[in-house]
Amino acid sequence: MGTSVREAVTSYPARYFAAWNGRDLEVVAGLLASRFSWVDPSLPAEITDLEGAHGFFQAGWQGFPDLRFDLVGDPLVDEATGRVAQEWRMIGTHTGEGFPPGVPPTGRAFDLPGTDVFTVDAEGRATAIHAYWDVTTLAHQLGLA
C-alpha cells in the first residue's frame, strides 16, 4: 500500500468523526464511495446511498443537538485490506425531535463507548462502515428502557 493510500486509510476515522462533530453535509459526500454499505445498530436497515447517509446524520443532529464523538486512542489499521477501526465515546443530550424516530425528547444526557470499522478505498472514501455499540445502553441512559 502506497504512502498516500496508507494515509487515506489511517486518517479516515478523524475525517469521518470531524464530519459528525462539524455538522457539515458537504464533507459527508467526500467521505463515502459511490457504492457503500453502512450498518449501525440504531438503524432499521443498511444504508447504501448518500441520501440515506445524509438522513442519518441529520436525524442524529436533530435528536441530539449537542452530539459529539470523542476518539479514544489511535486508529487500528490493516493496510493490506484498507480497513481501519476507531474506538470512540458518543456524548450528547436528547433535547430534539427526530431520533430515535417517534420518541419525544427526554432531556437526558448519554455517554457511551463504541467502535467503528471502516473499509476505505484508494481515494479515501468508505466502501463499508460497521458500527459496534450497545443501543440498549443508550436507551437506558435516555430513560427509554
Disulfide bonds with the S-S distance in Angstrom:
none
